Amino acid sequence: MGDYHGDYRIYYPNGKVREKGTYKLGELDGTLEKYNEDGSLYIVERYQMGVRSGKATVFEQGQKKMEFDFYGGLPYE
């Protein structure tokens, strides 16, 4: 059983959110969002018990730039 469980946030020195997500039994589980230092969204990834799974979407200047699909931690088409 892991040490971490529940929602978490990591902040930049300027106070803006750098990363937020959820741990379940010590593993990332659910949606993980990462932000640029200016507060704009950089990437949204989905995890299932510590393994990247489902869609990962990369943003640039607030617009969706590209999207990837993952299964079992590996990209697939």
N, C-alpha and C positions, 0 to 999 in steps of 0.2 A: 504494500500500500504506500502511495506517495505522500510527500509532505504537504503539497499544495492542493487546495480545493476551493473553488469559487472564482469569482470575478477578480481581475487584477488590471492595473494600469501602471504604465511607466511614463514618466514625464521628462521633457527637455528642461534644461536649466531656466528657460524663459517661462516655464509654467504650462506650456501647451502639451497636450497628450502626444506621446511618441508611439505608444503601442497599447492596445487593450484587447483582452480576450478572457477566456475562462479555462480554468484547470478543473479536471475531474480525476480524483485519485492520483494526483501527481502528473497527469498528462494533459497537454492541450486538448481541448474538446469543444467543438463549436466554431464560431466565427472569430477569426483573428484579424484585427484591423491595425495597419501601420500608417503613420502620418509623417509628412515632412515637417521640418522645424517651423514653417510658417502656419501650420495647422491644417494644411490641405491633405486630403486623403491620398495615400501612395499606393497601397495594395490591400485587398481583402482576400483572405484565404480561409478555407474551411478545414478543420481537423476532426478526426474521429479517433479518440483515445491515443493521441500523440502522433498520428499519421496523417499527413496532408491528404485530403480526400475531397473530391468534388471540384467545384470551380475556384480558380484564383484569378482575380481581376486586377490589372495594373492600371493606374490612373496617371494622367499627366495634365497639369493645369486644370484640374476638375473634370476632365473628359476621359472616358474609358479609352485606353490606348490599345490594350490587348487582353486576351482571355486565354486561360489554360485550363485543361481538365486533368485531374489527378485521380488515380485509383491505386490504393495500396502504397501511397507515397511517391509513385512514379507518374510522369506525364503520359497521357494517352490521347489518341485522336478518335 
